[in-house]
Amino acid sequence: MVQYSWLVGRNRISLMLASSRWLMANTIALANKSAEMATRSYKSLKALKQLKPALSP
């Protein structure tokens, strides 16, 4: 397997390290978005349940 890397200042950055960090960042962003959507759904459902008795005759 060929390992690509770049020397940046005194640090050597490998393609594998960069791609794993990119993947981790995207995974965290997706998890945060999913949690945000779940929280909004829960709050909407809770608000609907509170309105339901008021809408009943």
N, C-alpha and C positions, 0 to 999 in steps of 0.2 A: 504494500500500500504506500502510495506517495503522500508525504506530509508536506503541505505548503505552509510557509510561515513568512512573516514580515518583521523586520526590526524597526520598532517605533521607539525612538529615544533609547532607553536602556532596556526596554521590554521587548520580548519576542512574542508576537501574537500569531497563533496558529489558526488556520482556516477551521479546523475541527472545534477549537475553543470558541471562536467567533460564532460559528453556526449553532453550537450547543447553547450559547448565551442567548442568541436570537430566538431559538426554539423555546427556551425557558421563559423569556420575556413574553412571547406570544401566548404561551400556555397560561401564564399568570393573568395576562390581559383578558383572555377568553374566560377564565374562571371568575374574574371580577365582574365581567359583563353578565355572565350567567347568574351570579349571586344577586346582582342588581335587578335583573329581570324577575327573579324569584321573589325578591322583597317587594317589588312593585305589584306582582300578582297577588301576593299574600295581603298587602294593604288594600288592594282593590276588592278582593273577596271579603275581607273584614268589613269594609265600608258597605258593600252590598248586603251583607247579613244584618247590619244595623238598620239599613233602609227598609228591608223586607217587611218587618212588622208595621211600619208606618204606611206601607203601600197596601196592606191587606185591609178588606172592609170590616 
